[in-house]
Amino acid sequence: MPVSAVFIDGADRLVYVRNADGEWDAHKVKVGSVMLAGLRSRKALPTGDIVSLIRPAVVRPSIVR
């Protein structure tokens, strides 16, 4: 995943993923190795997920997976 898709929130690393309703959900990720093409996550997101490269102004409340 692109480095710019990972956001720091306290001790957590978050990726914002667009859900079926078009809203953004925050997903906790554990960052693994950094490569030329981007970051490797220790816990992969499903293929085809759309991630935000900027922190969304509105995130679905109480959703951190």
PyMOL commands that set and color helices and strands:
alter all, ss='L'
color gray80, all
select helices_A, chain A and resi 3-5
alter helices_A, ss='H'
color red, helices_A
select strands_A, chain A and resi 6-9+12-18+24-28+31-35+38-41
alter strands_A, ss='S'
color yellow, strands_A
deselect
rebuild
show_as cartoon
